Amino acid sequence: MIKKKRIRNREPGGRQFSTLWNPEYQVHVKSIESVQRKFLRILAYKSGTRIIDHNYDDIMKDQEIVTLKDRRIMQDLIFLFKLIHNEVYSPELLYQLNFKVNTKNTRNKDIFKLKKNRTNIGEFSPLNRLQILGNKASDVGFDLFQCNFLNEIKKVDCKLLC
């Protein structure tokens, strides 16, 4: 089980807990995103911008706002990076990561070996989700073991990792 006292890394606004609570069901994702869309509607009204056909991309681009889903993906990757580099001290979590050693030089460059899960709880668990994101990031070309990973991940379009 993930211990809350060990993973607090002094980030403002509770961003560190997005790793623990990240909805996978679309019903929950839509209810969270609706809060951001309501804010964007108010912002568009105040700035005099029209939102056509419920498309919020223009106002988000103008105001440099990232979707909540993309923020959760970035926070998960940052947490995984910090966990691997021991910036978040949790040997129990680090022990549960299944690193994959590529003994033969194959095309598959996955960093983590994923376990087969029989239930949705196991499939959408935080550690499994982190490992899936780590594999997707390595497929796109990110190296979790580089020191400049944190600077690179903030510039990336998270739609590549979905």
Secondary structure, DSSP 4 states (H G I P E B T S, - for coil): ---HHHH----GGGGGGGTT----SHHHHHHHHHHHHHHHHHHHHHHT----TT--HHHHHHHT---HHHHHHHHHHHHHHHHHTTSS--HHHHHH--B----S--S---SBPPPP-SSHHHHT-HHHHHHHHHHHHHHHT--TTSTTHHHHHTTS-GGG--
